[in-house]
Amino acid sequence: MKKHLVHILVMACFIGVCLTAGRAEAGPSAVEQQIQIMREQMEQMQKKMMELERELQNAQQNASQAQVQSQQTSQDVQQQMSEVAGRFKVLDDLQAKFGHIKLNGYVRSRWWTGDNSNNSFDVTEIALNLRYDVSENISGEFHLWYHPSGNDNPATEYSNWAGPTTFFEAAFAEFRNLNIGPVNGKLIVGKSRNLAFGIVPGGSYAGRVTSDYALFHTSVNISRITGIQYLTAYKNFSWNFAIFNGYGYQGNTRNNSFGSRNANIKQLQVGQKNTDDNSSKGYSTRLFYTFNRNELYDSLIIGASYLTQDLSRADITNITAIMDRNTAVRYDDKDQKIGFDLALDKGPFMLKAEYAFGETSDIDANYWYVMPGFLLSKVSKIPLDFFIRYSEANYDQTRTIAGSGAWDKSQWTPLMVWSIHPRAKLFFEYYFNNEDEPTGARALGNDYGFVELILFY
């Protein structure tokens, strides 16, 4: 650039000389004026040349700094990429070691109240559930439950409400893709809920809905079973089978109370057997059909179930005690139930209903419930859902004052669920319990209710 400026300056001088020569006749003063003008022009051009030279130097300096900065940025990016790659490697290593493990659970905290009972705050249950995928088709799972109040609770009406202080609610192995031709098959070995009788009463909207169990569930299928279950599915049909230790029946214990415990009203309630007390096993099956969605409903499932087992001597003794039967009579050891279930959903509305007829050690009984619900949370931003359930248990036994287990029973349960967060729900739940006691029996109130916060993790 400097070279070009010099050329321009020389040409300007040459032109100036020519002009001066052409006007020599104008005299010395005119020549001096021309020379002065040329001097001023040259000074201006020199200033411009110096400014351009400074700009050039600044541009070169900025380019040098930009190059250095670019090199530094490149080094920083490479270092960060190396660090990220290292972290991803750590995550990959952790994924390889622990990616097959899934943890979840919940904490249940209640405020209780009820007839003939003290009101009390209670951390009812802490659950830890772990599942490990051994392979694509094999998994192991266990549910460990801890009840802080457990058996060491001065309020006996709440002590050991949900089971022993610490116990395994479920522990099983699951084998998938055990198909028979076009029929999908899955095998469950160990302790879990009975998936082969009625609607599985899990603690969700697909199960029992309420936090506590209904009269129907405690009479029919509340308890877990220990054994083998084979689950099949073909198109819209599902057919599940189970062979297990069988259900036990509880006697005159506080855990076998209907409603508020201090009322001391017994019921024909099933219990779980981790190990069997006789050599006979229980068998159950459930066949159900899932209808395709249409304009009448979003979901409709209809099922039928059957269960049979032999009772142990301990079971018959317990049943005889709560029913106030003649202990000198030898009663039948057969226990059979047949059941039907329905679950329907349409928009914010839902309906569940179950019926079971049972023959238990010469006792015929009918159990049923119906439960409609309205899920306001489905049609608005208000996170509230409302339900009400009515349940009955009726026995063909002679009622006596001492045999409260034989009294016909009914139960109303209103429920409101407030979803504070997808992982935090508040249950407002109350159980209005009634019995058809015989003349002369002292009628004690045994209603109870609670407000419960369940926090899932």
C-alpha positions as CSV (number, residue, x, y, z in Angstrom):
1,M,0.0,0.0,0.0
2,K,2.9,2.4,0.8
3,K,4.4,1.9,-2.6
4,H,1.2,2.9,-4.3
5,L,1.0,6.0,-2.3
6,V,4.5,7.0,-3.4
7,H,3.6,6.6,-7.0
8,I,0.5,8.7,-6.5
9,L,2.6,11.4,-4.9
10,V,5.2,11.5,-7.7
11,M,2.4,11.7,-10.4
12,A,0.9,14.6,-8.5
13,C,4.2,16.4,-8.4
14,F,4.7,15.9,-12.1
15,I,1.3,17.2,-12.9
16,G,1.9,20.2,-10.7
17,V,5.2,21.0,-12.5
18,C,3.5,20.8,-15.8
19,L,0.8,23.2,-14.7
20,T,3.4,25.5,-13.3
21,A,5.4,25.5,-16.6
22,G,2.2,26.2,-18.5
23,R,1.5,29.3,-16.4
24,A,5.1,30.6,-16.1
25,E,3.9,33.8,-17.8
26,A,1.8,34.5,-14.8
27,G,4.9,35.7,-12.7
28,P,6.7,34.7,-9.6
29,S,3.8,35.2,-7.2
30,A,1.6,32.8,-9.1
31,V,4.4,30.2,-9.1
32,E,4.8,30.6,-5.3
33,Q,1.0,30.2,-4.8
34,Q,1.1,27.0,-6.9
35,I,4.0,25.7,-4.9
36,Q,2.2,26.4,-1.6
37,I,-0.9,24.6,-2.8
38,M,1.2,21.6,-3.9
39,R,3.0,21.6,-0.5
40,E,-0.3,21.6,1.4
41,Q,-1.7,18.8,-0.8
42,M,1.5,16.8,-0.2
43,E,1.2,17.3,3.6
44,Q,-2.5,16.2,3.5
45,M,-1.6,13.1,1.5
46,Q,1.3,12.4,3.9
47,K,-1.1,12.5,6.8
48,K,-3.6,10.2,5.0
49,M,-0.7,7.9,4.3
50,M,0.3,7.8,7.9
51,E,-3.3,7.2,9.0
52,L,-3.6,4.3,6.6
53,E,-0.3,2.9,7.8
54,R,-1.5,3.0,11.4
55,E,-4.8,1.3,10.4
56,L,-2.7,-1.3,8.6
57,Q,-0.6,-1.9,11.7
58,N,-3.7,-2.1,13.9
59,A,-5.3,-4.6,11.5
60,Q,-2.2,-6.8,11.6
61,Q,-2.1,-6.6,15.4
62,N,-5.8,-7.6,15.7
63,A,-5.3,-10.4,13.3
64,S,-2.4,-11.7,15.3
65,Q,-4.5,-11.5,18.6
66,A,-7.4,-13.2,16.9
67,Q,-5.2,-16.0,15.8
68,V,-3.8,-16.4,19.3
69,Q,-7.4,-16.3,20.7
70,S,-8.5,-18.8,18.1
71,Q,-5.8,-21.2,19.0
72,Q,-6.6,-20.8,22.8
73,T,-10.3,-21.4,22.1
74,S,-9.5,-24.5,20.1
75,Q,-7.4,-25.8,22.9
76,D,-10.2,-25.1,25.5
77,V,-12.8,-26.9,23.3
78,Q,-10.5,-29.9,22.9
79,Q,-10.0,-30.0,26.7
80,Q,-13.7,-29.8,27.4
81,M,-14.5,-32.4,24.9
82,S,-11.9,-34.7,26.5
83,E,-13.5,-34.0,29.9
84,V,-17.0,-34.7,28.6
85,A,-15.8,-37.9,26.9
86,G,-14.3,-39.0,30.3
87,R,-17.6,-38.3,32.1
88,F,-19.5,-40.2,29.5
89,K,-17.2,-43.1,30.0
90,V,-17.9,-43.0,33.7
91,L,-21.6,-43.0,32.9
92,D,-21.2,-45.9,30.5
93,D,-19.3,-47.8,33.1
94,L,-22.1,-47.1,35.7
95,Q,-24.7,-48.0,33.2
96,A,-23.0,-51.3,32.5
97,K,-22.9,-52.1,36.2
98,F,-26.2,-50.6,37.5
99,G,-28.3,-49.9,34.4
100,H,-30.3,-53.1,35.0
101,I,-31.3,-52.0,38.5
102,K,-34.5,-50.1,39.0
103,L,-35.4,-48.6,42.4
104,N,-38.6,-47.1,43.5
105,G,-40.9,-46.9,46.6
106,Y,-42.9,-44.6,48.7
107,V,-43.5,-43.2,52.2
108,R,-47.0,-43.2,53.7
109,S,-47.8,-40.8,56.6
110,R,-51.3,-40.6,58.2
111,W,-53.4,-38.8,60.7
112,W,-55.9,-41.4,62.0
113,T,-59.2,-41.1,63.8
114,G,-62.1,-43.5,64.4
115,D,-64.8,-44.8,66.7
116,N,-63.5,-46.0,70.1
117,S,-60.0,-44.9,69.0
118,N,-57.5,-42.2,69.8
119,N,-56.6,-39.9,66.9
120,S,-52.9,-40.1,66.1
121,F,-50.2,-39.2,63.6
122,D,-48.4,-42.2,62.2
123,V,-45.7,-42.9,59.6
124,T,-47.6,-45.9,58.4
125,E,-45.2,-47.5,55.9
126,I,-41.9,-47.1,54.1
127,A,-41.4,-49.2,51.0
128,L,-38.3,-50.0,49.0
129,N,-38.8,-51.8,45.7
130,L,-35.9,-53.1,43.7
131,R,-35.9,-54.8,40.3
132,Y,-32.9,-56.3,38.5
133,D,-33.0,-57.3,34.9
134,V,-30.7,-60.3,34.6
135,S,-31.3,-60.4,30.9
136,E,-33.8,-59.3,28.3
137,N,-36.3,-61.9,29.4
138,I,-35.4,-62.6,33.1
139,S,-35.8,-60.3,36.0
140,G,-35.8,-60.5,39.8
141,E,-37.7,-58.2,42.1
142,F,-38.4,-57.7,45.8
143,H,-40.4,-55.2,47.9
144,L,-39.2,-54.5,51.4
145,W,-41.7,-52.8,53.7
146,Y,-40.9,-51.2,57.0
147,H,-43.6,-50.0,59.4
148,P,-42.1,-47.6,62.0
149,S,-44.9,-48.0,64.4
150,G,-45.1,-51.8,63.8
151,N,-45.8,-53.9,66.9
152,D,-44.2,-51.3,69.3
153,N,-47.2,-49.0,69.3
154,P,-49.0,-47.9,72.5
155,A,-52.1,-47.1,70.4
156,T,-53.2,-50.8,69.9
157,E,-55.9,-49.8,67.5
158,Y,-53.2,-48.9,65.0
159,S,-50.4,-51.3,66.0
160,N,-49.2,-53.6,63.2
161,W,-52.0,-52.3,60.9
162,A,-50.2,-53.0,57.7
163,G,-48.2,-56.1,58.8
164,P,-45.1,-56.9,60.8
165,T,-42.6,-54.2,61.5
166,T,-40.3,-55.4,58.7
167,F,-41.2,-57.9,56.0
168,F,-40.9,-58.7,52.3
169,E,-44.2,-57.9,50.7
170,A,-43.0,-59.5,47.5
171,A,-40.0,-61.4,46.2
172,F,-40.1,-63.2,42.9
173,A,-38.4,-64.1,39.7
174,E,-40.0,-63.3,36.3
175,F,-39.4,-65.1,33.1
176,R,-40.8,-63.5,29.9
177,N,-41.4,-64.7,26.3
178,L,-42.3,-68.2,27.4
179,N,-44.8,-68.4,24.5
180,I,-46.8,-71.2,23.3
181,G,-47.3,-70.7,19.6
182,P,-49.1,-67.3,19.1
183,V,-49.9,-67.1,22.8
184,N,-47.6,-64.9,24.8
185,G,-46.5,-66.4,28.1
186,K,-44.8,-65.1,31.3
187,L,-43.9,-67.1,34.4
188,I,-43.6,-65.6,38.0
189,V,-42.0,-67.7,40.7
190,G,-42.0,-66.6,44.3
191,K,-44.2,-64.3,46.5
192,S,-46.4,-61.7,44.8
193,R,-50.0,-60.6,44.5
194,N,-52.4,-63.2,43.0
195,L,-52.7,-62.2,39.4
196,A,-55.1,-65.1,38.8
197,F,-58.2,-64.0,40.7
198,G,-60.3,-60.8,40.2
199,I,-59.0,-57.3,39.7
200,V,-55.6,-57.2,41.3
201,P,-56.0,-54.9,44.4
202,G,-52.8,-52.9,43.9
203,G,-52.7,-49.4,45.3
204,S,-53.5,-47.6,42.1
205,Y,-56.5,-46.5,40.0
206,A,-56.1,-49.7,38.1
207,G,-56.4,-51.6,41.3
208,R,-58.3,-50.9,44.5
209,V,-58.0,-47.1,44.1
210,T,-58.2,-46.4,47.9
211,S,-55.2,-46.5,50.2
212,D,-56.8,-49.1,52.5
213,Y,-58.6,-52.3,51.3
214,A,-62.4,-52.7,51.0
215,L,-64.4,-55.4,52.8
216,F,-64.4,-57.3,49.5
217,H,-60.6,-57.4,49.3
218,T,-60.0,-58.5,52.9
219,S,-62.5,-61.3,52.4
220,V,-61.3,-62.5,49.0
221,N,-57.9,-61.5,47.7
222,I,-56.0,-59.0,49.8
223,S,-53.1,-61.3,50.6
224,R,-50.0,-62.2,48.6
225,I,-49.4,-65.8,47.5
226,T,-46.3,-67.8,47.4
227,G,-46.0,-70.2,44.5
228,I,-46.0,-70.2,40.7
229,Q,-48.1,-68.1,38.3
230,Y,-48.3,-68.4,34.5
231,L,-49.7,-65.4,32.6
232,T,-50.9,-65.7,29.0
233,A,-52.3,-63.3,26.4
234,Y,-53.6,-63.8,22.9
235,K,-55.0,-60.8,21.1
236,N,-57.6,-59.3,23.5
237,F,-57.8,-62.3,25.7
238,S,-55.7,-62.9,28.8
239,W,-55.8,-66.1,30.9
240,N,-53.8,-66.4,34.1
241,F,-53.1,-69.4,36.3
242,A,-51.6,-69.8,39.8
243,I,-50.6,-72.7,42.1
244,F,-49.7,-71.6,45.6
245,N,-49.6,-72.4,49.3
246,G,-53.2,-71.3,49.6
247,Y,-54.8,-68.6,51.7
248,G,-55.0,-68.9,55.5
249,Y,-58.0,-67.7,57.6
250,Q,-57.5,-65.6,60.7
251,G,-59.1,-66.2,64.1
252,N,-59.8,-64.0,67.1
253,T,-56.9,-61.6,66.7
254,R,-56.8,-57.8,66.6
255,N,-55.6,-58.0,63.0
256,N,-58.8,-59.8,62.0
257,S,-61.0,-56.9,63.1
258,F,-63.6,-55.3,60.8
259,G,-63.2,-51.6,60.9
260,S,-62.0,-49.9,64.1
261,R,-60.2,-52.5,66.1
262,N,-61.4,-51.6,69.5
263,A,-64.9,-52.6,68.5
264,N,-63.6,-56.2,68.3
265,I,-65.8,-57.2,65.4
266,K,-64.4,-60.2,63.5
267,Q,-64.7,-61.1,59.9
268,L,-64.0,-64.1,57.6
269,Q,-60.7,-62.6,56.3
270,V,-58.0,-64.3,54.3
271,G,-54.3,-64.1,55.2
272,Q,-51.1,-65.1,53.4
273,K,-49.0,-68.2,54.0
274,N,-45.3,-67.8,53.3
275,T,-45.0,-71.5,54.0
276,D,-47.9,-73.9,54.0
277,D,-49.4,-75.6,57.0
278,N,-50.7,-78.6,55.0
279,S,-49.6,-80.4,51.9
280,S,-52.5,-79.3,49.7
281,K,-52.1,-76.4,47.4
282,G,-54.4,-73.6,46.2
283,Y,-55.3,-73.2,42.6
284,S,-56.8,-70.1,40.9
285,T,-57.4,-68.8,37.4
286,R,-58.7,-65.7,35.8
287,L,-59.9,-65.3,32.2
288,F,-60.6,-61.7,31.0
289,Y,-61.2,-59.8,27.8
290,T,-60.1,-56.3,27.0
291,F,-62.5,-54.6,24.6
292,N,-61.3,-52.2,21.9
293,R,-61.9,-48.6,22.5
294,N,-65.0,-47.1,20.8
295,E,-67.4,-44.2,21.2
296,L,-69.1,-45.8,24.3
297,Y,-66.0,-46.3,26.4
298,D,-62.3,-45.7,26.5
299,S,-61.5,-48.9,28.3
300,L,-63.6,-51.9,29.2
301,I,-62.4,-55.1,30.8
302,I,-64.6,-58.0,31.9
303,G,-63.3,-61.1,33.7
304,A,-64.2,-64.3,35.5
305,S,-62.2,-66.1,38.2
306,Y,-62.2,-69.4,40.1
307,L,-60.3,-70.5,43.2
308,T,-60.1,-73.8,45.1
309,Q,-58.0,-75.0,48.0
310,D,-58.1,-77.3,51.0
311,L,-58.1,-75.7,54.5
312,S,-55.7,-76.7,57.2
313,R,-56.9,-77.7,60.7
314,A,-55.7,-74.4,61.9
315,D,-57.9,-72.6,59.4
316,I,-60.9,-74.5,60.4
317,T,-60.2,-73.9,64.1
318,N,-60.0,-70.1,63.4
319,I,-63.2,-70.1,61.3
320,T,-65.1,-72.0,64.0
321,A,-63.9,-69.6,66.6
322,I,-65.0,-66.3,64.9
323,M,-68.3,-67.9,63.7
324,D,-69.1,-69.4,67.1
325,R,-69.7,-72.8,65.6
326,N,-70.0,-76.1,67.5
327,T,-66.4,-77.3,68.1
328,A,-67.6,-80.9,68.3
329,V,-68.6,-80.9,64.6
330,R,-66.1,-81.9,62.0
331,Y,-66.5,-79.3,59.2
332,D,-65.6,-79.6,55.6
333,D,-62.1,-78.5,54.6
334,K,-63.0,-77.2,51.1
335,D,-62.7,-73.5,50.2
336,Q,-64.0,-72.5,46.7
337,K,-64.8,-69.2,45.2
338,I,-66.1,-68.1,41.8
339,G,-65.9,-64.4,40.8
340,F,-66.8,-61.9,38.1
341,D,-65.3,-58.4,37.6
342,L,-65.8,-55.3,35.4
343,A,-63.7,-52.2,35.0
344,L,-64.9,-49.4,32.7
345,D,-63.4,-45.9,31.9
346,K,-65.0,-43.2,29.8
347,G,-63.4,-39.7,29.9
348,P,-63.4,-38.5,33.5
349,F,-65.8,-41.3,34.6
350,M,-64.8,-44.7,35.8
351,L,-66.6,-47.7,37.3
352,K,-65.3,-50.9,39.0
353,A,-67.4,-53.8,40.3
354,E,-66.7,-57.3,41.5
355,Y,-68.8,-60.2,42.8
356,A,-67.7,-63.5,44.4
357,F,-69.6,-66.4,45.7
358,G,-67.7,-68.6,48.2
359,E,-68.1,-71.9,50.0
360,T,-65.7,-71.9,52.9
361,S,-65.8,-74.9,55.3
362,D,-69.6,-75.3,55.0
363,I,-70.2,-71.5,55.0
364,D,-71.8,-70.0,51.9
365,A,-71.0,-66.3,51.4
366,N,-71.6,-63.6,48.9
367,Y,-69.1,-60.7,48.5
368,W,-69.4,-57.7,46.2
369,Y,-68.7,-54.1,45.7
370,V,-69.4,-51.3,43.2
371,M,-67.2,-48.2,42.9
372,P,-67.9,-45.2,40.6
373,G,-65.5,-42.3,40.3
374,F,-65.1,-38.9,38.7
375,L,-61.6,-37.7,37.8
376,L,-61.8,-34.0,37.7
377,S,-58.1,-33.8,37.0
378,K,-58.8,-35.3,33.5
379,V,-61.0,-32.4,32.4
380,S,-59.6,-29.4,34.3
381,K,-56.5,-28.1,35.9
382,I,-57.9,-28.9,39.3
383,P,-55.9,-32.0,40.5
384,L,-58.8,-33.6,42.4
385,D,-60.5,-37.0,41.9
386,F,-63.6,-38.3,43.7
387,F,-64.8,-41.9,44.4
388,I,-67.3,-43.7,46.4
389,R,-67.4,-47.5,47.1
390,Y,-70.1,-49.7,48.6
391,S,-69.2,-53.2,49.6
392,E,-71.0,-56.1,51.3
393,A,-70.3,-59.6,52.8
394,N,-73.2,-61.8,53.6
395,Y,-73.0,-65.3,55.3
396,D,-75.6,-68.1,55.6
397,Q,-74.6,-68.6,59.3
398,T,-76.7,-68.4,62.4
399,R,-75.8,-65.2,64.1
400,T,-74.8,-65.3,67.7
401,I,-73.5,-62.6,70.1
402,A,-70.1,-64.3,70.4
403,G,-69.8,-65.0,66.7
404,S,-69.3,-61.6,65.1
405,G,-67.6,-63.2,62.2
406,A,-71.0,-64.5,61.1
407,W,-72.6,-61.1,61.1
408,D,-73.5,-59.7,57.7
409,K,-71.4,-56.6,57.0
410,S,-71.5,-53.6,54.7
411,Q,-69.2,-50.7,54.1
412,W,-69.4,-47.2,52.5
413,T,-66.1,-45.5,51.5
414,P,-66.0,-42.0,50.2
415,L,-62.6,-40.9,48.9
416,M,-61.0,-37.8,47.5
417,V,-57.5,-37.8,46.1
418,W,-55.5,-34.6,45.7
419,S,-52.5,-34.9,43.4
420,I,-50.2,-32.3,44.8
421,H,-47.5,-33.4,42.4
422,P,-47.1,-36.5,40.1
423,R,-45.1,-38.0,43.0
424,A,-47.1,-36.7,45.9
425,K,-50.8,-37.5,46.6
426,L,-53.0,-36.7,49.5
427,F,-55.9,-39.2,50.4
428,F,-59.0,-38.1,52.3
429,E,-60.6,-41.5,53.1
430,Y,-63.3,-42.7,55.5
431,Y,-64.9,-46.1,56.2
432,F,-68.5,-46.2,57.4
433,N,-68.9,-49.8,58.6
434,N,-72.2,-51.5,59.5
435,E,-73.0,-55.0,60.8
436,D,-76.3,-56.9,61.2
437,E,-75.7,-57.9,64.8
438,P,-78.2,-60.3,66.6
439,T,-80.6,-59.1,69.3
440,G,-78.8,-58.5,72.5
441,A,-75.4,-57.8,71.0
442,R,-73.7,-54.6,72.1
443,A,-73.5,-52.4,69.1
444,L,-70.1,-50.6,69.1
445,G,-69.2,-48.0,66.4
446,N,-66.3,-49.2,64.3
447,D,-66.0,-46.5,61.6
448,Y,-62.6,-45.0,61.0
449,G,-60.8,-42.7,58.6
450,F,-57.6,-40.8,57.8
451,V,-55.8,-38.2,55.8
452,E,-52.7,-39.8,54.3
453,L,-49.8,-38.3,52.3
454,I,-48.1,-40.7,50.0
455,L,-44.7,-39.6,48.6
456,F,-43.4,-41.7,45.7
457,Y,-39.7,-41.9,44.7
